[in-house]
Amino acid sequence: MENFFDVATPEEIAKQFPTASKRPEWLEDTRASMDKAPDYNCEYLVYLYWGRGDTEKAEYYLDQIKDESRRLSVAITLYELREA
C-alpha cells in the first residue's frame, strides 16, 4: 500500500499537517504513525485523492479502512464536501 507521504506533494503535506510540516522530526513521527496504523494512512489518502479530484482512488482507499467508525466518519466528511 502506498504511504500518504510518498504520493503527496510538499504543499499537500503542509496543508494536511501545517504545524508538523515546519518540524521534520514531527513529520517523521507522523509518517511512522501511518506505517503502524494503515487506517490512519488510508484516511489521509482518501482526503488527498479527493482533493485532487480523483474520486475513484478516494473511494478505493475509503473501502480499505477497516475500522467501521473511522470509515463512516471519513464517508460523512466526503458527503459534506460534496454538498459544499
C-alpha positions as CSV (number, residue, x, y, z in Angstrom):
1,M,0.0,0.0,0.0
2,E,1.3,3.5,-0.8
3,N,2.0,5.9,2.0
4,F,0.5,9.3,2.1
5,F,4.0,10.9,2.4
6,D,5.2,9.0,-0.7
7,V,2.5,10.4,-3.0
8,A,1.7,13.8,-1.5
9,T,3.5,16.9,-2.7
10,P,5.2,19.1,-0.1
11,E,2.4,21.6,-0.5
12,E,-0.3,18.9,0.2
13,I,1.7,17.7,3.2
14,A,1.8,21.2,4.6
15,K,-1.9,21.6,4.0
16,Q,-2.8,18.5,5.9
17,F,-0.1,18.9,8.6
18,P,0.5,22.7,8.9
19,T,2.4,22.6,12.2
20,A,4.3,19.3,11.7
21,S,5.4,20.4,8.2
22,K,7.6,23.0,9.9
23,R,9.4,20.4,12.0
24,P,11.0,17.4,10.2
25,E,11.1,15.3,13.3
26,W,7.3,15.7,13.7
27,L,6.7,14.7,10.1
28,E,8.8,11.6,10.6
29,D,6.7,10.7,13.7
30,T,3.5,11.2,11.7
31,R,4.9,9.1,8.8
32,A,5.8,6.3,11.3
33,S,2.3,6.5,12.8
34,M,0.8,6.0,9.3
35,D,3.1,3.0,8.8
36,K,1.8,1.5,12.1
37,A,-1.8,2.3,11.5
38,P,-3.0,1.6,8.0
39,D,-6.4,3.1,8.6
40,Y,-4.8,6.4,9.5
41,N,-2.8,6.3,6.3
42,C,-5.9,5.4,4.2
43,E,-7.9,8.2,5.8
44,Y,-5.3,10.8,4.6
45,L,-5.0,9.1,1.2
46,V,-8.8,9.4,0.8
47,Y,-8.6,13.2,1.5
48,L,-5.5,13.6,-0.7
49,Y,-7.1,11.9,-3.7
50,W,-10.5,13.6,-3.1
51,G,-8.7,17.0,-3.1
52,R,-7.1,16.1,-6.4
53,G,-10.4,15.2,-7.9
54,D,-9.7,11.5,-8.2
55,T,-12.9,10.2,-6.6
56,E,-12.2,6.7,-7.8
57,K,-9.0,6.4,-5.8
58,A,-10.5,8.2,-2.9
59,E,-13.3,5.6,-2.8
60,Y,-10.8,2.8,-3.1
61,Y,-8.9,4.0,-0.1
62,L,-12.2,4.6,1.8
63,D,-13.0,0.9,1.2
64,Q,-9.6,-0.1,2.6
65,I,-10.3,1.5,6.1
66,K,-11.1,-1.5,8.3
67,D,-12.3,0.4,11.4
68,E,-16.0,0.9,10.7
69,S,-16.4,4.1,12.8
70,R,-13.4,5.7,11.1
71,R,-14.7,4.7,7.7
72,L,-18.1,6.1,8.5
73,S,-16.6,9.3,9.8
74,V,-14.5,9.8,6.6
75,A,-17.5,8.9,4.4
76,I,-19.6,11.5,6.2
77,T,-16.9,14.1,5.7
78,L,-16.8,13.3,1.9
79,Y,-20.6,13.6,1.8
80,E,-20.4,17.0,3.4
81,L,-17.6,18.0,1.0
82,R,-19.9,17.0,-1.9
83,E,-22.6,19.3,-0.6
84,A,-20.2,22.3,-0.3
